[in-house]
Amino acid sequence: MNAPNFARELQFVLDRRGTDEATVMAEAVRRGMEAVYRDVFVESYLAGDIARDEAVEVLGPEQVENVEYRAKALGDDIAWGMR
C-alpha cells in the first residue's frame, strides 16, 4: 500500500466511524499484529519448533489440519516437479 492510498483509507475509516485517528491506528496495529503473530506461529509450527498440541490450542484443530494439508500438498508438488 502506498502513502496516498493509506491516507485515503484512513480518512474513509475516520469519516465512517466518527472516531479519532489514535483509536483507528491502535485497532489497525492490533489487527496487524494478530496477523503477523499467526503467520510466525504457523512458520514455527511447520519448522518443528512448536508441538502440534500447542498449535491446536492456539490456532484450533481445523486451522492446524488446513496448515498441515497445505504443507503436504506443497511438498508433494515439489517432489512431483523434481521427478
Secondary structure by P-SEA (a helix, b strand, c coil): ccaaaaaaaaaaaaaaacccaaaaaaaaaaaaaaaaaaaaaaaaaaaccccaaaaaaaccaaaaaaaaaaaaaaaaaaaaaac
